[in-house]
Amino acid sequence: MHWILTTLFIIGGLLAALYGGVAWMAHSGTSFWMVWEVGGGFLLLLAFLHHAGILARLPRVLIYGCLGVVLLGLLLLGILVGLIARQFSAEGSADLDYVVVLGAQLRADGPSIILKDRLDTAVTYLEENPSCICIVSGGQGYNEPKSEAEGMREYLVSCGIAPDRILEEGASTNTLENIRFSKTILEQHCREASYSVGILTNNFHVFRATGIARKQGLSNVCGIAAPSHPLYLPNNTLRECIGVIKDVLVGNM
């Protein structure tokens, strides 16, 4: 039985490290892929410690305490993944007054995979709902050729969306600012006392984005889920779980 646990640690560590490399190849603009590398390295360290008999010499109370923390963490992770997954198929409501498309990595040759999925979903929604106004939201990162909002607008126009249906918010750097700054534009643009808003983003991001939107005072809001590449979904979902915890703790959700 001793070698079975060692083998499981090794397999888990190698798989985590390999997946980290896959996530890195997505070039999403974040370094979250390193979490998988660190996790893989930790599992390989556990394999060595177990094989050398070091783990067996640790106090039982310490082992059981660590095991309890891990199980509680996995339980919390499972709950968050369930909440996030419930929004994977969010279609939003028809005939919304506005739809806010959240930005993502913009490259020199155009939108990243994640951003293109959002924009293609926006094109479909705007074609089916011709009275809806679109707000493209996203500033310029250090590794981007222009603001995400400008690149998003150009893409939508190239797909046949009329320029006068697109409003730009080009200063935000995160989801909270996406919502907050877009809300300012909504209040300046809309002459009605109330309006309906769809938050359009990738499926793994809808739960957190709509939660932030409601906290910012957008009461008549719904999510519109764009697809995401299945290969990168575990990385993006895990990142979202951490994002949800952070935003709850600081009061953004």
C-alpha positions in Angstrom: 0.0 0.0 0.0 2.9 2.3 0.6 3.9 2.5 -3.0 0.3 3.1 -4.2 0.0 6.5 -2.4 3.5 7.5 -3.6 2.4 6.6 -7.2 -0.8 8.6 -6.9 1.1 11.7 -5.7 3.5 11.4 -8.6 0.8 11.0 -11.2 -1.2 13.9 -9.7 1.9 16.1 -9.6 2.9 15.3 -13.2 -0.7 15.8 -14.5 -1.0 19.2 -12.7 2.4 20.4 -14.1 1.4 19.2 -17.6 -1.9 21.0 -17.4 -0.1 24.1 -16.2 1.9 24.0 -19.5 -1.3 23.7 -21.5 -2.9 26.6 -19.7 0.3 28.7 -20.3 0.0 28.0 -24.0 -3.4 29.8 -24.1 -1.5 33.1 -23.6 -4.5 34.6 -21.8 -2.5 37.5 -20.3 -2.5 36.2 -16.8 0.1 34.0 -14.9 -2.5 31.9 -13.1 -1.2 28.8 -14.9 1.6 28.9 -12.4 -0.8 27.7 -9.7 -0.9 24.3 -11.4 2.9 24.2 -11.6 3.1 25.0 -7.9 0.4 22.4 -7.0 2.2 19.8 -9.1 5.5 20.5 -7.4 3.8 20.2 -4.0 2.4 16.8 -4.9 5.8 15.6 -6.1 7.3 16.8 -2.8 4.6 14.8 -1.0 5.6 11.8 -3.1 9.2 12.1 -2.0 8.3 12.7 1.7 6.0 9.7 1.7 8.4 7.4 -0.1 11.2 8.4 2.4 8.9 7.7 5.3 9.0 11.3 6.6 5.3 11.8 6.5 4.7 8.7 8.6 6.9 10.2 11.4 4.8 13.4 11.6 2.4 13.8 14.6 -1.0 12.3 13.9 -2.8 15.5 15.0 -0.8 17.4 12.4 -1.6 14.9 9.6 -5.3 14.8 10.5 -5.5 18.6 10.9 -4.0 19.1 7.4 -6.3 16.5 6.0 -9.3 18.3 7.5 -8.2 21.6 6.0 -7.8 20.0 2.6 -11.3 18.3 2.8 -12.9 21.6 3.8 -11.1 23.3 0.9 -12.4 20.7 -1.5 -15.9 21.1 -0.2 -15.8 24.9 -0.6 -14.3 24.4 -4.1 -17.1 22.0 -5.0 -19.8 24.5 -3.9 -18.3 27.3 -5.8 -17.8 25.3 -9.0 -21.5 24.3 -8.7 -22.6 27.9 -8.4 -20.4 29.0 -11.3 -21.5 26.0 -13.5 -25.2 27.0 -13.0 -24.6 30.0 -15.2 -22.8 28.2 -18.0 -25.9 28.2 -20.2 -27.2 31.7 -19.3 -28.9 33.2 -22.4 -30.1 36.5 -20.9 -33.4 38.1 -21.7 -34.6 39.2 -25.1 -34.9 42.9 -26.0 -32.5 44.2 -23.4 -31.9 47.9 -23.5 -28.1 47.4 -23.1 -25.6 44.7 -23.2 -22.2 45.1 -21.6 -19.4 43.0 -23.2 -16.5 42.6 -20.8 -13.0 42.8 -22.1 -10.3 40.2 -22.2 -6.8 39.9 -23.7 -6.3 41.8 -26.9 -3.4 40.8 -29.1 -1.6 42.6 -32.0 -3.4 40.3 -34.4 -6.8 40.7 -32.8 -8.9 39.3 -30.0 -7.7 36.4 -28.0 -9.7 33.1 -28.0 -11.6 34.1 -24.9 -12.4 37.6 -26.2 -13.4 36.4 -29.6 -15.9 34.0 -28.1 -17.5 37.0 -26.2 -17.6 39.1 -29.3 -19.1 36.5 -31.5 -21.8 35.9 -28.9 -22.4 39.6 -28.8 -22.8 39.8 -32.6 -25.5 37.1 -32.4 -27.4 38.8 -29.6 -27.2 42.2 -31.3 -28.4 40.9 -34.6 -31.3 39.1 -32.9 -32.2 42.2 -30.8 -31.7 45.3 -33.1 -32.8 47.9 -30.5 -30.1 46.9 -28.0 -27.2 49.2 -27.4 -23.8 47.6 -26.8 -21.1 48.8 -24.3 -17.7 47.4 -24.9 -15.6 47.6 -21.7 -11.9 47.2 -21.2 -8.8 49.3 -20.9 -5.3 48.8 -22.3 -2.9 46.4 -20.6 0.8 46.7 -20.7 1.0 43.9 -23.3 -1.9 45.1 -25.5 -1.6 47.3 -28.6 -4.7 49.4 -27.8 -7.5 49.5 -25.4 -9.6 46.3 -25.4 -12.7 48.5 -25.9 -11.3 49.9 -29.1 -10.3 46.5 -30.4 -13.7 45.1 -29.5 -15.5 47.9 -31.3 -13.5 47.4 -34.4 -14.3 43.7 -34.4 -18.0 44.3 -33.9 -18.1 46.8 -36.7 -16.2 44.4 -39.0 -19.0 41.9 -38.3 -21.7 44.3 -39.4 -22.8 45.9 -36.2 -23.6 49.6 -36.7 -21.1 51.9 -35.1 -23.8 54.1 -33.5 -25.0 51.0 -31.5 -21.6 50.7 -29.8 -20.4 52.7 -26.7 -16.8 52.5 -25.5 -15.6 52.2 -22.0 -11.8 52.1 -22.3 -10.4 52.7 -18.8 -11.2 49.6 -16.7 -8.6 47.1 -15.6 -10.7 44.5 -13.9 -14.3 43.2 -13.6 -15.3 45.6 -10.9 -14.2 48.6 -12.9 -15.8 47.1 -16.0 -19.2 47.2 -14.3 -18.7 50.4 -12.4 -17.4 52.5 -15.3 -20.0 51.0 -17.7 -22.7 51.9 -15.2 -21.6 55.5 -15.4 -21.9 55.4 -19.2 -25.4 53.8 -18.9 -26.6 56.6 -16.6 -25.3 59.3 -18.9 -26.7 57.6 -22.0 -30.1 56.4 -20.8 -32.9 58.9 -20.4 -35.2 56.4 -18.7 -35.5 55.9 -15.0 -34.9 52.2 -15.3 -33.2 50.0 -17.9 -32.4 46.4 -18.5 -28.8 45.2 -18.8 -27.1 42.0 -19.9 -23.6 41.3 -18.8 -21.9 39.3 -21.6 -18.8 37.3 -20.7 -17.5 33.8 -20.9 -19.6 31.1 -19.2 -17.1 30.6 -16.3 -17.2 34.4 -15.6 -21.0 35.0 -15.6 -21.7 34.2 -11.9 -19.1 36.6 -10.5 -19.7 39.3 -13.1 -23.5 39.4 -12.5 -22.9 39.3 -8.7 -20.7 42.3 -8.9 -23.2 44.1 -11.2 -26.0 43.6 -8.6 -23.7 44.9 -5.9 -23.1 48.0 -8.0 -26.8 48.7 -8.1 -27.8 47.2 -11.4 -31.0 45.6 -10.3 -32.5 44.7 -13.7 -29.5 42.6 -14.8 -29.0 39.2 -16.3 -26.0 37.2 -17.6 -25.3 36.2 -21.2 -22.8 33.3 -21.4 -20.3 33.0 -24.2 -18.7 29.6 -24.7 -15.1 28.9 -23.7 -12.6 26.3 -24.9 -13.1 23.1 -22.9 -9.4 22.6 -22.6 -8.9 25.8 -20.6 -12.1 25.6 -18.6 -10.6 23.9 -15.5 -7.9 26.7 -15.3 -10.5 29.5 -15.8 -13.0 28.0 -13.4 -10.4 27.5 -10.6 -9.3 31.1 -11.1 -12.9 32.2 -10.9 -13.4 30.4 -7.6 -10.5 32.3 -6.1 -12.0 35.5 -7.6 -15.4 34.9 -6.0 -13.8 34.3 -2.6 -11.8 37.5 -3.0 -14.7 39.6 -4.1 -17.0 38.3 -1.3 -14.3 39.0 1.3 -13.8 42.6 0.1 -17.5 43.3 -0.4 -17.7 43.4 -4.1 -20.3 40.7 -4.3 
